[in-house]
Amino acid sequence: MEKTAIFIDLGYLMSITKQLGNLKLDFDKFSKAFIDISKEDLFRVYVYYCSPFQGDPPTDEEKFRKSNSDRFMRKIKNLPRFEIRLGRLTKTKKGDYIQKRVGYLFLYRFS
């Protein structure tokens, strides 16, 4: 039986679900939809995410977004076989935001 690892760019996935009318996902079922249970065993799901930007000092809105993000990350972290890999968000001199060390959604199968 093959083992399968799934890698998810959560920021990208969230933007897609938002375009679909704020679609709510069951992440455990969602990840298992990518594998053939009769042939594959789910090794692990790696979720890549970038927490919301916080200035120094953070505004009340930034604190609120970060708090919601942290709560959501705890829910995902408690799912079996899920690992979170956090990137970081930086603000450029132009005021744009850039994500660092954040991946994409893809599968990796290994024996």
Contacts in CASP RR format, 6 or more apart in sequence:
PFRMAT RR
TARGET T0000
AUTHOR 0000-0000-0000
METHOD contacts of the structure
MODEL  1
MEKTAIFIDLGYLMSITKQLGNLKLDFDKFSKAFIDISKEDLFRVYVYYC
SPFQGDPPTDEEKFRKSNSDRFMRKIKNLPRFEIRLGRLTKTKKGDYIQK
RVGYLFLYRFS
1 39 0 8 1.000
1 40 0 8 1.000
1 41 0 8 1.000
2 39 0 8 1.000
2 40 0 8 1.000
2 41 0 8 1.000
2 109 0 8 1.000
2 110 0 8 1.000
2 111 0 8 1.000
3 40 0 8 1.000
3 41 0 8 1.000
3 42 0 8 1.000
3 43 0 8 1.000
3 109 0 8 1.000
3 110 0 8 1.000
3 111 0 8 1.000
4 34 0 8 1.000
4 35 0 8 1.000
4 40 0 8 1.000
4 41 0 8 1.000
4 42 0 8 1.000
4 43 0 8 1.000
4 107 0 8 1.000
4 108 0 8 1.000
4 109 0 8 1.000
4 110 0 8 1.000
5 43 0 8 1.000
5 44 0 8 1.000
5 45 0 8 1.000
5 46 0 8 1.000
5 107 0 8 1.000
5 108 0 8 1.000
5 109 0 8 1.000
5 110 0 8 1.000
6 31 0 8 1.000
6 34 0 8 1.000
6 35 0 8 1.000
6 42 0 8 1.000
6 44 0 8 1.000
6 45 0 8 1.000
6 46 0 8 1.000
6 105 0 8 1.000
6 106 0 8 1.000
6 107 0 8 1.000
6 108 0 8 1.000
7 45 0 8 1.000
7 46 0 8 1.000
7 48 0 8 1.000
7 103 0 8 1.000
7 104 0 8 1.000
7 105 0 8 1.000
7 106 0 8 1.000
7 107 0 8 1.000
7 108 0 8 1.000
8 31 0 8 1.000
8 45 0 8 1.000
8 46 0 8 1.000
8 47 0 8 1.000
8 48 0 8 1.000
8 105 0 8 1.000
9 48 0 8 1.000
9 49 0 8 1.000
9 102 0 8 1.000
9 103 0 8 1.000
9 104 0 8 1.000
9 105 0 8 1.000
10 47 0 8 1.000
10 48 0 8 1.000
10 49 0 8 1.000
10 76 0 8 1.000
11 49 0 8 1.000
11 50 0 8 1.000
11 102 0 8 1.000
12 104 0 8 1.000
12 105 0 8 1.000
13 25 0 8 1.000
13 105 0 8 1.000
17 23 0 8 1.000
17 24 0 8 1.000
17 25 0 8 1.000
27 45 0 8 1.000
27 47 0 8 1.000
27 76 0 8 1.000
27 79 0 8 1.000
27 82 0 8 1.000
28 79 0 8 1.000
28 80 0 8 1.000
31 42 0 8 1.000
31 45 0 8 1.000
31 82 0 8 1.000
32 42 0 8 1.000
34 107 0 8 1.000
35 42 0 8 1.000
35 107 0 8 1.000
40 109 0 8 1.000
42 81 0 8 1.000
43 81 0 8 1.000
43 110 0 8 1.000
44 81 0 8 1.000
44 82 0 8 1.000
44 83 0 8 1.000
45 79 0 8 1.000
45 81 0 8 1.000
45 82 0 8 1.000
45 83 0 8 1.000
46 83 0 8 1.000
46 84 0 8 1.000
46 85 0 8 1.000
47 76 0 8 1.000
47 82 0 8 1.000
47 83 0 8 1.000
47 84 0 8 1.000
47 85 0 8 1.000
48 85 0 8 1.000
48 86 0 8 1.000
48 87 0 8 1.000
48 102 0 8 1.000
48 103 0 8 1.000
48 104 0 8 1.000
49 69 0 8 1.000
49 73 0 8 1.000
49 84 0 8 1.000
49 85 0 8 1.000
49 86 0 8 1.000
49 87 0 8 1.000
49 102 0 8 1.000
50 86 0 8 1.000
50 87 0 8 1.000
50 88 0 8 1.000
50 89 0 8 1.000
50 99 0 8 1.000
50 100 0 8 1.000
50 102 0 8 1.000
51 66 0 8 1.000
51 69 0 8 1.000
51 70 0 8 1.000
51 73 0 8 1.000
51 86 0 8 1.000
51 87 0 8 1.000
51 88 0 8 1.000
51 89 0 8 1.000
52 62 0 8 1.000
52 65 0 8 1.000
52 66 0 8 1.000
52 69 0 8 1.000
52 89 0 8 1.000
53 62 0 8 1.000
53 89 0 8 1.000
53 90 0 8 1.000
53 91 0 8 1.000
53 97 0 8 1.000
54 62 0 8 1.000
54 63 0 8 1.000
54 66 0 8 1.000
55 62 0 8 1.000
55 91 0 8 1.000
58 66 0 8 1.000
73 84 0 8 1.000
73 86 0 8 1.000
76 82 0 8 1.000
76 84 0 8 1.000
77 83 0 8 1.000
77 84 0 8 1.000
85 101 0 8 1.000
87 99 0 8 1.000
87 100 0 8 1.000
87 101 0 8 1.000
87 102 0 8 1.000
88 99 0 8 1.000
88 100 0 8 1.000
88 101 0 8 1.000
89 97 0 8 1.000
89 98 0 8 1.000
89 99 0 8 1.000
89 100 0 8 1.000
90 97 0 8 1.000
90 98 0 8 1.000
90 100 0 8 1.000
91 97 0 8 1.000
91 98 0 8 1.000
92 98 0 8 1.000
END
